[in-house]
Every structure is written in structure tokens, then in C-alpha cells.
Amino acid sequence: MKFVGELYTQFLIIDKIILNIFESLLGMNSAAGTNDDTIEGAILLINKVGIKFEEKIKKQRNPDAGAQFEAIYTQFAKLRDIPKEESKHSLRVQLLIKNMLENRESGWKKNNQED
């Protein structure tokens, strides 16, 4: 997923493709559901492209892409809010989701420190 994210940051993949990848990884358009591997892949990808995607949406003022991206964050929030006892995902993945959402709320500061 880091490779796909790098392709996006180099403007070699368009927004629509990235959104479709997220929807597929998070099981948003299918009854297949998710597993730890697909969620972890989505987290790796969002950590790579999240800040660039949000900046692009703000500059272009594209409400459709913005709404789709918010739906992805909503899906992550739903996964985070499932009680630990009821979740089918590992504690590790639950913590990755929590950390990613906190990183977004802080303005992607963790990503900025790594660059």
C-alpha cells in the first residue's frame, strides 16, 4: 500500500482510484467485510496519502471527493468505536485505527515529523 500511496503523491494515480481502493479495503461496497490485513493496508495508505488528499480537496473545493473521503474516515471511526469484546479485529489493528484518527485530528503532525 505504501507503493500505491507513493504513486498518488507523485500524481500518477487519480483521486477516484484511491477512493475506490479505500472502499474496497474497508468493504464499503461489498458484503465481503474486512479482516485485519485489509484494514492495516487501508491504514498504511491513509497515513501515506491523507495529508495530500485533504490539501487537494481544500484547494479544489471538490465536495464529492470530500464527502467520499469523509465516508472513509467515518468507516474507520465505526471500526474504532466497536467495543473490544465485540470486535473481530485484533487489538493491534484497533490501536492502529485509533492512532491514525488521532494523527489526522492533530493535522497529520506525525507524518510531517517523518518527512
C-alpha positions as CSV (number, residue, x, y, z in Angstrom):
1,M,0.0,0.0,0.0
2,K,2.9,2.3,0.6
3,F,3.8,1.9,-3.1
4,V,0.2,2.9,-4.2
5,G,0.4,5.9,-1.8
6,E,3.7,6.9,-3.3
7,L,2.2,6.7,-6.8
8,Y,-0.6,9.0,-5.6
9,T,1.8,11.5,-4.0
10,Q,3.7,11.7,-7.3
11,F,0.4,12.4,-9.2
12,L,0.4,9.1,-11.1
13,I,-2.9,7.9,-9.6
14,I,-6.1,10.0,-9.7
15,D,-8.4,10.6,-6.7
16,K,-11.1,8.3,-7.9
17,I,-8.8,5.3,-8.0
18,I,-7.5,6.0,-4.4
19,L,-11.1,6.3,-3.2
20,N,-12.0,3.0,-4.9
21,I,-9.0,1.3,-3.2
22,F,-10.2,2.5,0.2
23,E,-13.7,1.4,-0.4
24,S,-12.5,-2.0,-1.4
25,L,-10.1,-2.4,1.5
26,L,-12.7,-1.3,4.0
27,G,-15.5,-3.4,2.5
28,M,-17.7,-0.4,2.0
29,N,-19.3,-1.6,-1.3
30,S,-19.5,-5.3,-0.7
31,A,-20.8,-7.8,1.8
32,A,-17.3,-9.4,1.9
33,G,-16.4,-7.5,5.0
34,T,-12.9,-6.8,6.3
35,N,-10.1,-8.5,8.0
36,D,-7.0,-7.3,9.8
37,D,-4.9,-7.3,6.7
38,T,-7.2,-5.2,4.6
39,I,-7.7,-2.7,7.4
40,E,-4.0,-2.5,8.0
41,G,-3.5,-1.9,4.3
42,A,-6.1,0.9,4.4
43,I,-4.3,2.5,7.4
44,L,-0.9,2.4,5.7
45,L,-2.4,4.0,2.7
46,I,-4.3,6.7,4.6
47,N,-1.2,7.6,6.5
48,K,0.7,8.0,3.3
49,V,-1.9,10.0,1.3
50,G,-4.2,11.5,3.9
51,I,-2.5,14.9,4.2
52,K,-2.0,15.3,0.4
53,F,-5.6,14.3,-0.3
54,E,-7.0,16.7,2.3
55,E,-4.9,19.5,1.0
56,K,-6.0,18.8,-2.6
57,I,-9.7,18.7,-1.6
58,K,-9.4,22.1,0.1
59,K,-7.7,23.7,-2.9
60,Q,-10.1,22.3,-5.4
61,R,-13.2,22.6,-3.3
62,N,-14.4,19.3,-4.6
63,P,-17.4,18.4,-2.4
64,D,-17.9,14.9,-4.0
65,A,-14.4,13.8,-3.2
66,G,-14.5,15.5,0.2
67,A,-17.7,13.6,1.1
68,Q,-16.3,10.3,-0.1
69,F,-13.1,10.8,1.9
70,E,-15.1,11.7,5.0
71,A,-17.1,8.5,4.5
72,I,-13.8,6.6,4.7
73,Y,-12.9,8.3,8.0
74,T,-16.4,7.6,9.2
75,Q,-15.8,3.9,8.4
76,F,-12.6,4.0,10.4
77,A,-14.4,5.7,13.3
78,K,-17.1,3.0,13.3
79,L,-14.4,0.3,13.5
80,R,-12.7,2.2,16.3
81,D,-16.0,2.5,18.3
82,I,-16.8,-1.2,18.3
83,P,-16.3,-2.5,21.8
84,K,-13.1,-4.6,22.2
85,E,-15.1,-7.6,23.3
86,E,-17.3,-7.5,20.2
87,S,-14.6,-6.6,17.6
88,K,-13.4,-9.3,15.3
89,H,-10.2,-7.4,14.7
90,S,-7.0,-7.7,16.7
91,L,-6.1,-5.3,19.4
92,R,-3.1,-4.3,17.2
93,V,-5.4,-3.2,14.4
94,Q,-7.7,-1.4,16.8
95,L,-4.7,0.6,18.1
96,L,-3.6,1.4,14.5
97,I,-7.0,2.8,13.8
98,K,-7.0,4.9,16.9
99,N,-3.5,6.2,16.2
100,M,-4.4,7.1,12.6
101,L,-7.5,9.0,13.6
102,E,-5.6,10.9,16.4
103,N,-2.9,11.7,13.8
104,R,-5.5,13.1,11.5
105,E,-7.0,15.2,14.3
106,S,-3.6,16.6,15.1
107,G,-3.2,17.8,11.5
108,W,-1.0,14.8,10.4
109,K,1.8,16.0,12.7
110,K,3.3,12.5,12.9
111,N,3.6,12.4,9.1
112,N,5.2,15.8,9.0
113,Q,7.8,14.8,11.5
114,E,8.7,11.7,9.4
115,D,9.3,13.8,6.2
